[in-house]
Amino acid sequence: MFQDKKVIIFDMDGTLIDSVGIWNVVDRELITRLGGEALDEMSIQQKRDELLRSFSHTQDAYLEYCDFLAHTYNAPFSKEEIRSMRYAIAQHYLKNVIDFKPDAHTLLHYLKERGYQLVIASTTSQNNLNIYIHENNAMRQKVNFEKIFSLILGREMVSKIKPHPEVHHFIMQKLDVTPQECLVIEDSLVGLEAARNAGIDVIAMFDTYAKHEEAELKKRSIGYFEDFRTLLLHVQKEHGTTI
């Protein structure tokens, strides 16, 4: 899987970090503040994923998502104000709760030591990524982002979010590599589609909140792994090494 690869591209939310459930909690609180009923978190996630996919061609899909919330709950706020409310609710979780998935940081160090260029390509905002990089102490103790990653790209870096392949085209141009020299590690179908639309092979990682996509992820990826420890053991085997 890693043979002849030079660049390994990681999604962030749901892949490297346990965060999808946190965003469900955030949106549940936001909807309640807007006067909506306290929906179950899976319903919130599925609706958010559906909307973000439909808004992926827009300049700011998350802003359009907030506009949807404004109209749905007849909120007396602009979409910009609702987005600010959403981020205000999220601050505690971003700084103090979210962390790397078990063994994700170990895999990152292993790949870096063996000469791969590592990239984050996320649909989360650059502001959120900066919180992880500079203010989340649990994550900072495990990974020096500036040293480990060649590029860290939030959604503002491109005009179209996943499943559009723009972010991957940007990475390949920036690092002067071909699709065959890249490998993407993702947890969701929308991320898998973005990579495949760019002609890049995909490894899929299990995430509790993408369980409903598991069969399709297994079918359309070159490998599916339950956790990072299992993936690390596979990479070690490919390289003939052990930790």
URUR-V460991 format. One record per pair of residues at least 12 apart in sequence whose ideal C-beta (glycine too) atoms are under 10 Angstrom apart, sorted by the first residue. I is the first residue (numbers start at 1). J is the second residue. D is the distance in whole Angstrom. If there is no record, write none. Layout:
i;j;d
I;J;D
I;J;D
This chain:
i;j;d
1;183;7
1;201;7
1;203;6
1;221;10
1;222;6
1;223;6
1;231;9
1;234;7
1;235;8
1;238;7
2;111;8
2;114;9
2;116;8
2;183;7
2;201;10
2;203;9
2;234;9
2;235;6
2;238;5
2;239;8
3;183;10
3;238;7
3;239;10
4;180;7
4;181;7
4;183;10
5;111;10
5;116;7
5;117;10
5;177;9
5;180;8
5;181;6
5;182;7
5;183;5
5;200;10
5;201;8
6;115;8
6;116;7
6;117;6
6;175;8
6;176;10
6;177;5
6;178;9
6;180;10
6;181;4
6;182;7
6;183;9
7;116;7
7;117;5
7;118;8
7;119;6
7;150;8
7;151;9
7;168;10
7;171;7
7;172;8
7;174;10
7;175;6
7;176;10
7;177;5
7;178;10
7;181;6
7;182;5
7;183;7
7;184;9
7;200;9
8;107;9
8;108;9
8;111;6
8;112;9
8;116;5
8;117;7
8;118;5
8;119;7
8;150;10
8;182;8
8;183;5
8;184;8
8;185;7
8;203;9
8;235;10
9;117;9
9;118;8
9;119;5
9;120;8
9;121;5
9;151;9
9;153;9
9;167;9
9;168;7
9;171;6
9;172;9
9;175;10
9;182;6
9;183;7
9;184;5
9;185;7
9;186;9
9;191;10
9;194;10
9;195;7
9;198;10
9;200;7
9;202;9
10;104;9
10;107;9
10;108;8
10;111;10
10;118;7
10;119;7
10;120;6
10;121;7
10;122;8
10;149;8
10;152;10
10;183;10
10;184;8
10;185;5
10;186;8
10;187;10
10;191;10
10;203;10
10;205;9
11;120;8
11;121;7
11;122;6
11;123;8
11;124;10
11;162;8
11;184;8
11;185;7
11;186;5
11;187;6
11;188;7
11;190;10
11;191;5
11;192;9
11;194;9
11;195;9
11;202;10
11;205;9
11;207;10
12;98;10
12;120;6
12;121;8
12;122;4
12;123;8
12;124;6
12;128;9
12;129;7
12;132;8
12;152;9
12;153;10
12;154;9
12;187;10
12;191;10
13;98;9
13;122;7
13;123;7
13;124;6
13;128;9
13;187;8
13;188;9
13;191;9
13;207;9
13;209;9
14;101;9
14;186;8
14;187;4
14;188;6
14;191;8
14;205;8
14;206;10
14;207;4
14;208;9
14;209;6
14;210;6
15;101;8
15;104;8
15;120;9
15;122;9
15;184;10
15;185;6
15;186;6
15;187;4
15;188;8
15;191;8
15;203;10
15;204;9
15;205;6
15;207;7
15;210;9
15;228;10
16;99;10
16;100;6
16;101;7
16;104;5
16;105;9
16;107;9
16;108;8
16;120;7
16;122;9
16;132;9
16;139;9
16;143;9
16;185;8
16;187;9
16;205;9
16;228;9
17;98;5
17;99;7
17;100;6
17;101;6
17;104;8
17;122;10
17;124;10
17;132;7
17;136;9
17;139;8
18;97;9
18;98;7
18;99;6
18;100;8
18;101;6
18;102;9
18;104;10
18;207;8
18;208;9
18;209;9
19;90;10
19;93;8
19;94;8
19;97;9
19;98;5
19;99;9
19;101;10
19;124;8
19;128;9
19;132;9
19;207;10
19;209;9
20;41;10
20;45;7
20;48;10
20;49;9
20;187;8
20;188;9
20;207;6
20;208;8
20;209;4
20;210;8
21;41;7
21;42;10
21;45;8
21;93;10
21;97;10
21;98;10
21;207;9
21;208;7
21;209;6
22;90;8
22;92;10
22;93;5
22;94;8
22;97;6
22;98;6
23;41;9
23;44;9
23;45;8
23;48;8
23;86;9
23;90;7
23;93;8
23;94;10
23;98;10
23;124;9
23;128;10
23;209;9
24;39;10
24;40;9
24;41;4
24;42;8
24;43;9
24;44;5
24;45;5
24;46;10
24;48;8
24;209;7
25;41;7
25;44;9
25;89;9
25;90;9
25;93;7
25;97;9
26;44;9
26;85;10
26;86;6
26;87;9
26;88;10
26;89;5
26;90;5
26;91;10
26;92;10
26;93;7
26;94;9
27;39;9
27;41;8
27;44;5
27;45;8
27;47;9
27;48;6
27;65;9
27;69;8
27;86;7
27;89;9
27;90;9
28;40;8
28;41;6
28;43;10
28;44;6
28;45;10
28;89;10
29;85;9
29;86;9
29;89;5
29;90;9
30;44;9
30;66;9
30;69;7
30;73;10
30;75;10
30;82;7
30;83;10
30;85;6
30;86;5
30;87;10
30;88;9
30;89;6
30;90;9
31;44;7
31;69;7
31;72;9
31;73;7
31;75;10
32;73;10
33;73;9
33;75;9
33;77;10
33;82;9
33;85;7
33;86;10
33;89;8
34;66;10
34;69;6
34;70;8
34;72;8
34;73;4
34;74;8
34;75;4
34;76;9
34;77;8
34;82;7
34;85;8
35;73;5
35;74;7
35;75;7
35;76;9
36;69;8
36;72;7
36;73;5
36;74;9
36;75;9
37;73;9
41;209;9
42;209;8
42;211;10
42;212;9
45;209;6
45;210;9
45;212;10
46;209;10
46;212;8
47;65;9
47;68;9
47;69;10
47;72;9
48;62;9
48;65;6
48;68;9
48;69;10
49;188;8
49;189;9
49;190;7
49;209;9
49;210;9
49;213;10
51;64;7
51;65;5
51;67;10
51;68;6
51;69;9
52;64;9
52;65;6
52;123;7
52;161;7
52;162;9
52;163;10
52;190;8
53;161;9
53;162;9
53;163;7
53;189;9
53;190;6
53;193;9
54;68;10
55;67;9
55;68;8
55;161;8
56;123;9
56;160;6
56;161;5
56;162;7
56;163;6
56;164;6
56;166;10
56;190;8
56;194;9
57;159;9
57;160;6
57;161;9
57;164;7
58;159;9
58;160;8
58;161;9
59;156;10
59;159;6
59;160;9
59;161;10
60;79;9
60;80;10
60;83;9
60;125;9
60;155;8
60;156;8
60;159;9
60;161;9
61;123;8
61;155;7
61;160;9
61;161;5
61;162;10
62;79;10
62;83;7
62;86;8
62;87;10
62;123;8
62;124;9
62;125;7
62;155;7
62;161;9
63;78;10
63;79;6
63;80;7
63;82;9
63;83;6
64;79;7
65;79;9
65;82;9
65;83;9
65;86;9
66;78;9
66;79;4
66;80;8
66;81;8
66;82;4
66;83;5
66;84;9
66;85;9
66;86;7
67;79;4
67;80;9
67;82;8
67;83;9
68;82;10
69;82;6
69;83;9
69;85;10
69;86;9
70;82;6
70;83;10
83;125;9
87;125;8
87;127;7
87;128;8
87;131;10
90;128;8
90;131;9
91;128;10
91;131;8
91;135;9
93;131;10
93;136;10
94;124;9
94;127;9
94;128;6
94;129;10
94;130;10
94;131;5
94;132;7
94;135;8
94;136;7
95;131;6
95;132;9
95;134;10
95;135;5
95;136;6
95;137;8
95;138;9
95;139;10
96;135;9
96;136;8
96;137;8
96;138;8
97;136;9
97;138;9
98;128;9
98;131;9
98;132;7
98;136;7
98;138;8
98;139;8
99;132;10
99;136;8
99;137;10
99;138;5
99;139;6
99;141;10
99;142;8
100;132;9
100;136;10
100;138;8
100;139;6
100;142;6
100;143;7
100;228;9
101;187;9
101;205;8
101;206;10
101;207;8
101;227;7
101;228;6
101;229;10
102;227;7
102;228;6
102;229;7
103;227;7
103;228;4
103;229;4
103;230;9
103;231;8
103;232;6
103;233;10
104;139;10
104;142;8
104;143;9
104;185;10
104;205;9
104;227;9
104;228;5
104;229;10
104;231;9
104;232;9
105;139;8
105;141;9
105;142;4
105;143;5
105;148;9
105;228;9
106;142;9
106;143;10
106;228;7
106;229;8
106;232;6
106;243;7
107;185;9
107;228;5
107;229;9
107;231;6
107;232;5
107;233;10
107;235;7
107;236;10
108;142;9
108;143;6
108;145;10
108;148;6
108;149;8
108;228;9
108;232;10
109;142;9
109;143;8
109;144;10
109;148;7
109;243;10
110;232;6
110;235;7
110;236;8
110;239;9
110;241;8
110;243;7
111;148;9
111;183;10
111;232;9
111;235;7
111;239;10
112;143;10
112;144;10
112;147;8
112;148;5
112;149;9
112;150;10
113;241;10
114;235;9
114;239;7
114;241;8
116;150;9
116;183;9
116;235;10
117;149;8
117;150;4
117;151;8
117;171;9
117;175;6
117;177;8
117;181;10
117;182;9
118;143;10
118;145;10
118;148;6
118;149;5
118;150;6
118;151;9
118;152;10
118;185;10
119;149;6
119;150;6
119;151;5
119;152;8
119;153;7
119;167;9
119;168;9
119;170;10
119;171;6
119;174;9
119;175;8
119;182;9
119;184;9
120;132;9
120;133;10
120;145;8
120;148;9
120;149;6
120;150;10
120;151;7
120;152;5
120;153;6
120;154;8
120;171;10
121;151;8
121;152;9
121;153;5
121;154;9
121;155;10
121;157;9
121;158;9
121;162;8
121;167;5
121;168;7
121;170;9
121;171;6
121;184;8
121;186;9
121;191;9
121;194;8
121;195;9
122;152;8
122;153;7
122;154;6
122;155;7
122;157;9
122;161;10
122;162;9
122;167;9
122;191;9
123;153;10
123;154;8
123;155;5
123;158;9
123;161;5
123;162;6
123;167;8
123;188;10
123;190;8
123;191;8
123;194;9
124;154;6
124;155;7
125;154;5
125;155;6
125;156;7
126;152;8
126;153;8
126;154;3
126;155;7
126;156;5
126;157;7
127;154;8
127;156;9
128;154;7
128;155;9
129;145;8
129;152;6
129;153;8
129;154;5
129;155;9
129;156;10
130;145;10
130;152;9
130;154;8
132;145;8
132;152;9
133;145;4
133;146;8
133;149;9
133;152;7
134;146;10
150;171;9
150;174;9
150;175;7
151;167;10
151;170;9
151;171;6
151;174;6
151;175;7
153;167;6
153;168;10
153;170;7
153;171;7
153;174;9
154;167;10
155;167;8
157;170;7
157;171;10
157;174;10
158;170;6
158;171;10
160;194;10
161;190;9
161;194;8
162;186;9
162;188;8
162;189;10
162;190;5
162;191;5
162;192;9
162;193;7
162;194;4
162;195;8
162;197;9
163;188;10
163;189;8
163;190;5
163;191;8
163;192;8
163;193;4
163;194;5
163;195;9
163;196;9
163;197;6
164;190;10
164;193;9
164;194;6
164;197;7
164;198;9
165;179;10
165;193;9
165;194;5
165;195;7
165;196;8
165;197;4
165;198;4
165;199;8
165;200;8
166;194;8
166;197;9
166;198;9
167;191;10
167;194;7
167;195;10
167;198;8
168;182;7
168;184;7
168;194;6
168;195;6
168;196;10
168;197;8
168;198;4
168;199;8
168;200;6
169;197;9
169;198;6
169;199;10
170;198;10
171;184;10
171;198;9
171;200;9
172;198;7
172;199;9
172;200;8
177;200;10
178;199;8
178;200;9
179;195;9
179;196;10
179;198;6
179;199;4
179;200;5
179;201;8
180;199;8
180;200;8
180;201;8
181;200;9
182;195;8
182;198;8
182;199;9
182;200;5
182;201;8
183;195;9
183;200;7
183;201;5
183;202;8
183;203;7
183;222;8
183;223;10
184;196;9
184;198;8
184;200;5
184;201;7
184;202;5
184;203;7
184;204;9
184;221;9
184;222;10
185;202;8
185;203;5
185;204;8
185;205;6
185;221;10
185;223;10
185;225;9
185;228;9
185;231;8
186;202;6
186;203;8
186;204;6
186;205;7
186;207;9
186;210;9
186;217;8
186;221;8
187;204;7
187;205;5
187;206;7
187;207;4
187;208;10
187;209;8
187;210;5
187;213;9
187;217;8
188;204;9
188;205;10
188;207;7
188;209;9
188;210;5
188;213;6
188;217;8
189;204;9
189;210;8
189;212;10
189;213;5
189;214;10
189;216;6
189;217;6
189;220;8
189;221;10
190;210;10
190;213;9
191;204;9
191;205;10
191;210;9
191;217;10
192;204;6
192;210;10
192;213;9
192;216;8
192;217;6
192;220;6
192;221;6
193;220;8
195;220;10
195;221;9
196;220;7
196;221;9
201;221;8
201;222;5
201;223;9
202;217;9
202;220;7
202;221;5
202;222;7
202;223;9
202;224;10
203;217;10
203;221;6
203;222;6
203;223;5
203;224;8
203;225;7
203;231;7
203;234;9
203;235;10
204;216;9
204;217;4
204;218;7
204;219;10
204;220;8
204;221;4
204;222;9
204;223;7
204;224;5
204;225;7
205;217;9
205;221;9
205;223;10
205;224;8
205;225;6
205;226;8
205;227;8
205;228;7
205;230;10
205;231;7
206;218;10
206;224;7
206;225;7
206;226;5
206;227;7
206;228;10
206;230;9
